[in-house]
Amino acid sequence: MDNYNLDMPLIELVSSAGRGCFTVRHAIESCAIFGGIGSGKTSGSGRMLALKYLSAGFGGLVLTVKPDEKAMWEEFCHLSGRINDLLVLEPGGTHYFNFVDYEASQVSGDDTLTDNVVDLLKTVIRAGQEQSGGKSDDPFWESALDMLIFHVIDLCKLAYGTVTVTRMFEIVQTIPKNSEGLQVEPGEKLKPFHMAFETARNFVNSQIEDWFSSLSPEDQERLKDDSVFEAEVVEALPDARLLKHLDLFFVDTFIPLSDKTRGIIDFTFSGFLFKLLRDPVYSLFCRHRSTFTPEDSLTGKIILLNLPVKIYQKVGRDVQILFKYVWQRAMEKRDVKQNGRPVFLWADEAQNFIHERDADFQATARSSRVATVYISQNLPNYYACMGGHKSEYRVKSFLGTLGTKIFHANADIETNKYASELIGDAFFEDQTESTTVSENFSTTRGRSLKLERVVRPEEFGTLKTGGVLNNFRVSGYMHRQGDSIFNGQNHIKMHFNQNYQPQL
């Protein structure tokens, strides 16, 4: 049952102007934190939010870029009494997550499995293309890649009844380069692509024989015409129709493509699968049975993916995006009336983990009670990783789905300007005075209202950055969209204690 109070205060906000609070409801409307190198964004506001969420019983998912993040979250869980809820997926550990098996367990029909796996793989592949600047806006390439992934998965499933990364990779690697390669000499060992097609064909033929033998003699006589027979077979047997489509795609569409065009499509898919087949990724995500699922976050588990990008580079990033997307879809499916526990999605250096479905997810994350916390240095980081046409608009549209923003010390002009404009303008009283000394002495005083920025962009460069010199205090501006955060204002200047510890 839903026993969680969304209006429970997490952070008390106090200033000379009044009091307010940051609640669970604010948390599930998500948060973006910005700050330059050494600004204290992680050790200041990041630390406080993490400890508050843990102390409130949130489950969650933590993505990692730096090698020390595991130790940091172990400390957070110790301080909040949640160390038994920390579940770490890492090389040499005791936990595994087989994403294909998990997707198969979430669906009732084969077609849905194919759709889910294709959607998952292409989302991760395109996220990598965007970050490297290699994603094309030409719909041909996206459609061609989609079709290849769809048909390889369908062939694998039709031939073997299951889908594995190993079989998909072997099939893609051995697709003939030309029509001559489709021919197999008698006694020649079949390559994985030919073996899959042969196995699928034998499986479908056995279905056709059973179907034909079940017909009446009159119907059997009527089906002696080959064209009539084929038309009725594909209508009566879904697997026969699928095999025909597979044959048309590979023989008539894919294999005849020019070497350059096909090479790009081929390499994009097989290159990604190749990374999944190398340890430690293969053992963690493909080889073993799953020891946990994303839904464990709903029971209070904090899932930490200890595959830091700084160590495992692109493959570490790709598999974390893969799990993140699986986790996001799982959170969207849950019924908050039956389980209303808030969960958090945590990413420091968050620009590394952005994918094309994030904006859509964030638009409805509140109703799924997902408290996203994305920490990054500046806006250009997001621009660079959300490449393609109109990246600036895409980034700002995405950030608009994060209800709270915290701005720390920063030397990036664009980020500071964005923060200043976001907080907005206000009327200030401007007093003037003039004195005239002549035959008659006179003084003139006047007052007028001027509309100016509440916080000037240059002020963000002067905020406290913590450490001994600042008595371990980090300052920043918190901004809330849509409603006042305290005393009728949509922003407040805050000071975060780098040594903050929750009261248990």
Buried (B, 14 or more C-beta within 10 A) or exposed (E): EEEBEBEEBBBEBEEEEEEBBBBBBBBBBBBBBBBBEEBBBBBBBBBBBBBBBBBBEBBBBBBBBBEEBBEBBBBBBEBBEBBEBBBBBBEEBEBBBBBBBBBBEBBEEBEEBBBBBBBBBBBBBBBBBBBEEEBEEEEEBBEBBBBBBBBBBBBBBBBBEEBBBBBBBBBBBBBBEEEEBBEBEEEEEEBBBBBBBEBBBEBBEEBBEEBBEEBEEEEEEEBEEEEEBEEBBBEBBEBBBBBBBBBEBBBEEBBEBEEEEBEBBBEBBBEBBBBBBEEBBBBBBBBBEBBBBBBBBBEBBBBBBBBBBBEBEBBBBBBBBBBBBBBBBBBBEBEBEEBBBBBBBBBBBBBBBBBBBBBEBBEEBBEBBBBBBBBBBBBBBBBBBBBBEEBEEBBEBBBEBBBBBBBBBBEBBBBBBBBBEBBEEEEEEEEEEEEEEEEEEEEEEEEEEEEEBBBEBEBBBEBBBBBEEBEBBBBBBBBBBEEEBBEEBBBBEBBBBBEBEBEE
